[in-house]
Amino acid sequence: MDLETVAGELYALKPEDFTAARDARAAEARKAGDRTLAGKISKLRRPSLSAWASNLLVREQPEETDALLRLGEGLRQAHRDLDGAQLRELSRQQHALINALSRQARQLASQAGHPVGESVQREVETILHAVLADPDAAREWAGGRLVKAFDQVAGFPAAADGARPRPRAPAPARPARDRSRAGEEQRRRLEQARQQAEGAERDLAARRQEAAAADRQAQDTQARAGELEQRLAELADEIKRLESEHHQAESAARKAREQARATDRQVREARRRAESAAAQVKRLSGPERGAHAHRTRSER
């Protein structure tokens, strides 16, 4: 038994089966004398529903997983190169692929006997967006052992030092007044879009913080429950040991009482024999003392 094998087995289970299977594996490791491995297994955390569905997607759809990882590499490179045409094309692919994969994850969860709702599907989409933007998140997700949704979705990389945007073909010349009105309208729309984006980002950050706090509390509670389960198992073993010792002590006490009663009977029997012998001696001694007295008087 090793940690990699056990972790692969546990994270393939449904969330409701995770804790019991983990504790059983940890108990097996302790019984085998490997307390270090038992401790590492006990620290494995039950995945959230969205993390479990994402892990299921990685295991069941390896080709789509590779496609998402390749798309993430392309998007990050296009952002670094400021390649507008490539970004537009990859962004279109991004939305289509994420929608398809999140639906597949939901379908796979249902087929595995644990249907999930739209809120979990949206969390899966958030995980997939993070996978596209952040190479560290991509590596963690591809391992198939995600425990929870990522706390923060990293943005795409900025342009590399010295990178320049690719030149665009010059637009046809327009009258200065039209350009001015068009520019003003574009700036207005851009500012409105920026404000809306900032508001949405603030709201998203607040929701993520709330979700992260709730998840941390759930993880802490689960960790405490795991510790208590382990303590209960240890106490159960201790109770069994004490019950065995108590049984042995009672058996020894019973034997000692039986031995004491047997000894007491032997003492009473010895006393009875001693008293009988003394009486016999006394009876036999009586006639002899009378004959002795008679001889004494005759001699006188």
Buried (B, 14 or more C-beta within 10 A) or exposed (E): EEBEEBBBEBBBBBBEEBBEBBBEBBBBBBEEEBEEBBEBBBEBBBBBBBBBBBBBBBEBBEEBBEBBBEBBEBBBBBBBBBBEEBBEEBBEBBEEBBEBBBEBBBBBBEEBEBEBEEEBBEBBBBBBBBBBBBBEBBEBBBEBBBBBBBEEBBEBBEEEEEEEEEEEEEEEEEEEEEEEEEEEEEEEEEEEEEEEEEEEEEEEEEEBEEBBEEBEEBBEEBEEEBEEBBEEBEEEEEEEEEEEEEEEEEEEEEEEEEEEEEEEEEEEEEEEEEEEEEEEEEEEEEEEEEEEEEEEEEEE
